[in-house]
Amino acid sequence: MATVTTKCQHCGAEFQTEYQRLGVPVRCKDCLYDTVPQIPIGTLIPPHEWDLTYTDFRQLFQQALYRTEIARLLDGWFGYKLSGDGPDTLIVNADTEAIDPLWLHLKIQGDANKQYQLYQTTMSLWR
């Protein structure tokens, strides 16, 4: 799995983050504040094949421009629906229970076929 060197937004401490987890809040081991790993400007992005970051995944279901295609994939794969709009969007199961988006993102990234389909769909939307 590809990793990248990221920095704490509070104290500047460097740490390694898996590419797929960029955008997932973590506690800095140096200053103990929560920080959101991001790739610093000028940092080389590691080869990552079909991986998407967590930030990219959230953008796909939160932004109206991409929702339809992503909703189709989530429904076809898991029977999940999107509820709400923008940053308040939830992914819900058939019982309307909210699904943890990080868990779902990592589940998709751990399945080579779904990961590839999501990546290809994403690239077609972003072109």
DOVEX-66200 format. One record per residue (C-alpha): x negated, y negated, z; residue number from 1. Coordinates in pm, 1 decimal. Each point is the difference from the previous one (the first is absolute). Layout:
% residues N
+----------+----------+----------+-----+
:        X :        Y :        Z : num :
+----------+----------+----------+-----+
:        X :        Y :        Z : NUM :
...
+----------+----------+----------+-----+
END
This chain:
% residues 127
+----------+----------+----------+-----+
:        X :        Y :        Z : num :
+----------+----------+----------+-----+
:      0.0 :      0.0 :      0.0 :   1 :
:   -135.8 :   -341.7 :    -96.6 :   2 :
:    -89.1 :   -240.7 :    279.4 :   3 :
:    -84.4 :   -369.5 :     -5.3 :   4 :
:   -174.9 :   -227.5 :    247.5 :   5 :
:    251.8 :   -244.2 :    148.0 :   6 :
:    -26.4 :   -274.2 :    261.5 :   7 :
:    204.1 :    -91.0 :    305.7 :   8 :
:    190.4 :   -321.0 :    -67.5 :   9 :
:    -70.0 :   -114.6 :    357.4 :  10 :
:   -363.4 :     80.3 :     82.9 :  11 :
:   -147.6 :     96.3 :   -338.4 :  12 :
:   -105.9 :    349.3 :    112.1 :  13 :
:    -44.7 :    235.6 :   -293.3 :  14 :
:    158.1 :    344.6 :    -11.5 :  15 :
:     84.7 :    265.9 :   -255.8 :  16 :
:    357.8 :     38.3 :   -120.2 :  17 :
:    145.5 :    264.9 :   -229.9 :  18 :
:    109.9 :   -166.7 :   -323.4 :  19 :
:    356.3 :    134.4 :     39.6 :  20 :
:     25.3 :   -167.0 :    344.1 :  21 :
:    -89.9 :   -351.9 :   -109.5 :  22 :
:    275.1 :   -218.7 :    143.1 :  23 :
:     78.7 :    224.0 :    298.7 :  24 :
:    -51.1 :   -191.7 :    327.5 :  25 :
:   -268.3 :    146.2 :    227.7 :  26 :
:   -156.6 :    -97.5 :    331.9 :  27 :
:   -353.7 :   -137.3 :    -34.1 :  28 :
:   -240.2 :    201.6 :    214.9 :  29 :
:   -210.5 :   -310.3 :     68.4 :  30 :
:    251.5 :   -272.2 :     95.3 :  31 :
:    306.6 :    223.3 :     61.9 :  32 :
:    229.1 :   -223.7 :   -208.5 :  33 :
:    224.9 :    145.1 :   -268.0 :  34 :
:   -134.1 :    -67.4 :   -347.9 :  35 :
:    114.1 :     91.8 :   -351.1 :  36 :
:   -286.2 :    152.5 :   -202.4 :  37 :
:    -53.2 :   -174.5 :   -329.5 :  38 :
:   -278.3 :     14.9 :   -254.5 :  39 :
:   -221.0 :   -306.2 :     49.7 :  40 :
:    -42.9 :   -220.9 :   -306.3 :  41 :
:   -300.2 :    113.8 :   -199.3 :  42 :
:      8.7 :    357.6 :    130.7 :  43 :
:    -20.7 :    276.3 :   -256.7 :  44 :
:    317.4 :    208.7 :     -0.5 :  45 :
:    -92.5 :    369.7 :     14.5 :  46 :
:    119.7 :    241.5 :   -269.5 :  47 :
:    338.5 :    121.2 :    117.6 :  48 :
:    160.3 :    190.1 :   -290.0 :  49 :
:    379.4 :     -9.8 :     55.5 :  50 :
:      0.8 :   -138.9 :    356.1 :  51 :
:    211.4 :   -301.8 :     89.1 :  52 :
:    -51.2 :   -212.4 :    307.9 :  53 :
:    270.4 :    -27.2 :    263.0 :  54 :
:     31.0 :   -369.3 :    -89.9 :  55 :
:     70.3 :     94.3 :   -363.0 :  56 :
:    253.2 :    264.4 :    104.8 :  57 :
:    194.1 :   -249.4 :    214.7 :  58 :
:     -0.8 :   -251.8 :   -284.2 :  59 :
:    158.9 :    258.6 :   -229.5 :  60 :
:    313.3 :     45.9 :    207.0 :  61 :
:     24.0 :   -352.0 :    145.9 :  62 :
:    -16.8 :   -200.8 :   -322.3 :  63 :
:    313.7 :     -7.2 :   -214.7 :  64 :
:   -200.9 :     27.4 :   -321.4 :  65 :
:   -120.5 :    351.8 :     87.6 :  66 :
:    281.1 :    139.7 :    217.7 :  67 :
:    203.0 :    180.0 :   -266.2 :  68 :
:   -281.8 :    222.3 :   -123.3 :  69 :
:   -136.3 :     73.9 :    346.7 :  70 :
:    349.4 :     70.3 :    135.6 :  71 :
:     48.2 :    251.4 :   -282.7 :  72 :
:   -320.2 :    183.8 :     96.5 :  73 :
:     79.5 :      5.3 :    373.2 :  74 :
:    351.5 :    125.3 :    -65.2 :  75 :
:   -118.1 :    270.9 :   -239.6 :  76 :
:   -279.6 :    122.9 :    225.4 :  77 :
:    159.1 :    -24.1 :    343.3 :  78 :
:    359.9 :   -121.5 :    -30.4 :  79 :
:   -106.0 :   -330.1 :    163.4 :  80 :
:    167.3 :   -334.2 :    -73.1 :  81 :
:   -104.5 :   -361.5 :     45.0 :  82 :
:    202.0 :   -216.0 :    236.5 :  83 :
:    -36.5 :   -376.5 :     40.3 :  84 :
:   -210.5 :   -246.8 :   -193.4 :  85 :
:   -349.3 :   -144.4 :      4.7 :  86 :
:   -211.5 :     58.3 :    310.8 :  87 :
:    309.9 :    130.8 :    181.9 :  88 :
:     35.5 :    292.6 :   -242.3 :  89 :
:     33.6 :    338.3 :    165.3 :  90 :
:    -42.4 :    343.1 :   -154.3 :  91 :
:    281.1 :    220.2 :    131.4 :  92 :
:     92.9 :    366.8 :    -19.9 :  93 :
:    345.8 :    143.3 :    -72.9 :  94 :
:    103.5 :    -64.8 :    362.3 :  95 :
:   -111.2 :   -367.5 :    -38.8 :  96 :
:   -285.3 :     57.7 :    246.1 :  97 :
:   -303.3 :   -217.5 :    -71.2 :  98 :
:   -306.6 :    177.4 :   -134.0 :  99 :
:   -343.7 :   -121.4 :    114.5 : 100 :
:   -149.8 :   -156.2 :   -315.6 : 101 :
:   -358.6 :     81.4 :    103.1 : 102 :
:     88.0 :    366.4 :     53.5 : 103 :
:    174.0 :      6.7 :   -339.2 : 104 :
:   -287.9 :   -176.0 :   -172.7 : 105 :
:   -251.5 :    249.5 :    136.7 : 106 :
:    232.0 :    290.8 :    -87.9 : 107 :
:     16.5 :   -119.4 :   -361.7 : 108 :
:   -376.1 :    -64.1 :    -11.3 : 109 :
:    -57.2 :    354.8 :    130.0 : 110 :
:    198.0 :    156.6 :   -286.6 : 111 :
:   -203.9 :    -17.3 :   -322.4 : 112 :
:    303.5 :     11.9 :   -231.2 : 113 :
:    199.5 :   -265.2 :    186.2 : 114 :
:   -310.3 :   -214.7 :     44.9 : 115 :
:    -65.0 :     10.4 :   -375.5 : 116 :
:    364.1 :    -76.0 :    -88.1 : 117 :
:     12.4 :   -292.8 :    242.0 : 118 :
:   -329.0 :   -138.9 :   -130.2 : 119 :
:    109.7 :     26.3 :   -363.6 : 120 :
:    335.8 :   -162.3 :     79.3 : 121 :
:   -174.4 :   -277.4 :    192.1 : 122 :
:   -244.7 :    -72.6 :   -280.8 : 123 :
:    283.0 :    -16.6 :   -254.5 : 124 :
:    183.1 :   -250.3 :    224.3 : 125 :
:   -308.1 :   -216.1 :     55.4 : 126 :
:    -92.5 :    -29.6 :   -368.8 : 127 :
+----------+----------+----------+-----+
END
